[in-house]
Amino acid sequence: MLEEILRAGFDELGLSLDARALERYRLYADTLAETNKVMNLTAITGEDEIARLHFLDSAALLRFVPLAGKRVIDVGTGAGFPGLALKIACPSLSLVLLDSLDKRIGFLRDTCSALGLSDVACFHSRAEEIPDGCREAFDAAVSRAVARLDLLCELCLPYVKPGGVFLAMKSRDHAGELAEARRAIRLLGGEVEAEYDYTVPGTDVVHSVIAIRKLASTPPKYPRRWAQIKKQPL
């Protein structure tokens, strides 16, 4: 049962979980499963898998970086992971969900309304086309997107204010990606602060979070157009 999995998982992560959050996770899971029948939102469809590989995997970020009261953007959020799952666990954070597909943004707006969440904005935009008022406006950027880290950093670090942090969710086997991305991180004003490994509760899946601290403003020429980012990675 989803509620039991979440209670045990949050306890294992050392995080608190109240009754309202459980209600919201239940409604989110039901809405996701129902909408996924007519819209390709996620390949993870079973209730147990949604609880573990979406909700608990996302909430694990809160073990490593305090986000309460912070302004956070989830770049390439898809069906709302990790951003919306984080917001349920930590309602005091101010959240922007950004995705390039309008129908996903429509799903997220409807879901946020149904969940009764405040201080959440859903933006339909490509990551490299930074919406007005969003450049270097966030305490933290998060992303579980599949792009290689050197590409992902150019898309995400421009959103982070100096002193803030970019949290990139990656597989445990990310050493090669990180080595490739170090020059890009430096050029974009960042520095690798830490790498955290964690096991998703109730599974043998080990994931990593790469925390990249923003030390200086990103030069205005970044991010470039997506075609150039892919063709000539930093």
C-alpha positions in Angstrom: 0.0 0.0 0.0 1.3 3.4 -1.0 0.9 5.0 2.4 2.7 2.2 4.2 5.6 2.3 1.7 5.9 6.1 2.1 5.8 6.0 5.9 8.5 3.4 6.0 10.6 5.1 3.3 10.4 8.5 4.9 11.4 7.0 8.2 14.4 5.3 6.6 15.4 8.6 5.0 15.1 10.3 8.4 12.4 12.7 7.1 9.1 13.7 8.6 5.8 12.9 6.9 2.5 14.2 8.1 -1.1 13.1 7.3 -1.7 16.0 4.8 1.4 15.0 2.8 0.3 11.4 2.7 -3.1 12.5 1.4 -1.5 14.6 -1.3 0.9 11.8 -2.4 -2.2 9.5 -2.7 -4.0 12.0 -4.8 -0.9 12.7 -6.9 -0.4 9.0 -7.5 -4.0 8.4 -8.5 -4.0 11.4 -10.8 -0.8 10.4 -12.4 -1.9 6.8 -13.0 -5.3 8.0 -14.5 -3.8 10.6 -16.7 -1.1 8.3 -17.9 -3.7 6.2 -19.6 -4.2 8.9 -22.2 -0.9 10.9 -21.9 2.6 9.5 -21.8 3.8 10.9 -18.5 5.8 8.1 -17.0 7.0 4.6 -17.7 6.7 3.9 -14.0 3.1 2.9 -13.5 2.7 0.5 -10.5 1.6 2.1 -7.2 4.6 0.5 -5.4 7.0 1.8 -8.1 5.5 5.3 -8.1 5.9 5.4 -4.3 9.5 4.3 -4.3 11.0 5.4 -7.6 9.2 8.7 -7.9 8.2 9.9 -4.5 10.9 8.5 -2.2 13.6 9.1 -4.8 12.6 12.7 -5.1 12.2 13.3 -1.4 15.7 11.9 -0.8 17.2 15.3 -1.8 15.9 16.7 1.5 18.5 14.5 3.3 21.3 16.4 1.8 20.3 20.0 1.2 17.8 22.1 3.3 15.2 23.5 1.0 12.6 24.8 3.5 11.8 28.4 2.7 14.0 28.3 -0.4 13.0 29.3 -4.0 13.5 26.2 -6.2 13.1 25.5 -9.9 12.8 22.0 -11.4 14.2 22.1 -14.9 12.7 19.6 -17.3 10.2 18.4 -14.6 8.2 16.0 -16.8 5.4 14.7 -14.6 6.7 16.7 -11.7 9.8 14.9 -10.5 11.6 15.7 -8.4 10.0 19.2 -7.9 6.3 18.5 -7.1 7.2 15.5 -4.9 9.6 17.7 -3.0 6.9 20.4 -2.6 4.6 17.9 -1.0 7.3 16.8 1.5 8.4 20.4 2.2 5.5 22.8 1.6 7.4 25.9 2.6 9.6 25.9 -0.4 8.6 28.2 -3.3 8.5 26.1 -6.5 8.7 26.7 -10.3 8.1 23.7 -12.5 9.5 24.1 -16.0 8.9 21.9 -19.0 9.0 22.2 -22.8 5.8 20.2 -23.4 2.6 22.1 -22.9 0.4 19.1 -22.1 2.6 18.2 -19.2 2.4 21.7 -17.9 -1.4 21.5 -18.1 -1.3 18.3 -16.1 0.9 19.9 -13.5 -1.3 23.0 -13.2 -4.4 20.8 -12.7 -2.6 18.5 -10.2 -1.3 21.4 -8.1 -4.7 22.9 -8.0 -6.3 19.6 -6.9 -3.6 19.1 -4.3 -4.3 22.6 -2.8 -0.7 23.7 -3.1 0.2 27.3 -3.0 3.4 29.1 -4.2 3.8 26.9 -7.2 4.2 28.2 -10.8 4.2 26.0 -13.9 6.1 27.4 -16.9 5.9 26.1 -20.5 9.3 26.8 -21.8 12.4 25.2 -23.2 15.1 25.2 -20.5 17.5 27.4 -22.6 14.8 30.0 -23.2 14.9 31.4 -19.7 11.5 33.0 -18.8 11.5 36.6 -17.7 12.5 37.1 -14.1 14.0 33.6 -13.8 17.7 34.2 -14.6 19.8 33.7 -11.4 16.6 34.0 -9.4 16.6 30.7 -7.5 18.3 29.3 -4.3 18.3 25.9 -5.9 17.8 24.2 -9.3 17.0 20.5 -9.4 16.8 18.2 -12.3 16.3 14.5 -12.9 16.5 15.0 -16.6 18.4 12.4 -18.7 20.8 14.8 -20.5 24.5 14.4 -19.9 25.8 16.5 -17.0 27.8 18.9 -19.2 24.7 19.8 -21.2 22.5 19.8 -18.1 24.7 22.3 -16.3 24.4 24.8 -19.1 20.7 24.5 -19.0 20.4 24.7 -15.2 23.1 26.8 -13.6 21.9 30.1 -15.3 18.8 29.8 -13.1 20.8 29.7 -9.8 21.8 32.8 -8.0 25.4 33.1 -6.8 25.6 31.3 -3.5 22.8 28.9 -4.5 23.1 25.2 -5.6 22.3 23.0 -8.5 21.3 19.4 -7.5 21.7 17.0 -10.4 20.1 13.6 -9.8 22.2 10.9 -11.5 23.0 7.2 -11.5 25.7 6.0 -9.2 27.9 5.4 -12.2 28.4 9.1 -13.0 32.2 9.6 -12.7 32.7 9.8 -16.5 29.9 12.4 -16.9 31.3 14.5 -14.0 34.8 14.4 -15.5 33.4 15.6 -18.8 31.4 18.4 -17.1 34.1 20.0 -14.9 35.1 22.6 -17.5 31.5 23.5 -18.2 30.8 23.8 -14.4 33.8 26.2 -14.1 32.8 28.3 -17.1 29.2 28.6 -15.8 30.3 29.9 -12.4 30.0 26.7 -10.4 32.1 24.3 -8.4 31.3 20.7 -7.4 30.6 20.8 -3.7 29.7 17.2 -2.9 28.5 13.9 -4.3 25.9 12.0 -2.3 24.9 8.3 -2.8 21.7 6.9 -1.4 19.7 3.8 -1.7 16.0 4.3 -2.6 14.1 2.9 0.4 12.6 -0.5 -0.3 14.8 -1.2 -3.3 18.4 -2.1 -4.1 18.6 1.0 -6.4 21.4 3.3 -5.6 21.3 6.9 -7.0 23.5 9.9 -6.6 23.1 13.6 -6.2 25.8 15.9 -7.5 25.7 19.3 -5.6 27.2 22.1 -7.6 27.6 25.4 -5.8 27.2 28.6 -7.7 30.2 30.8 -6.9 29.9 33.5 -9.5 27.3 34.8 -12.0 27.0 32.8 -15.3 28.2 34.8 -18.3 25.2 36.3 -20.2 26.1 34.3 -23.4 25.0 31.1 -21.6 22.9 29.2 -22.2 23.3 28.9 -25.9 20.7 27.5 -28.3 20.1 23.8 -27.8 21.5 22.8 -31.2 24.8 24.5 -30.3 24.8 23.1 -26.8 24.5 19.5 -28.2 27.0 20.1 -31.1 29.6 21.9 -29.0 29.4 21.0 -25.3 31.4 23.2 -23.0 
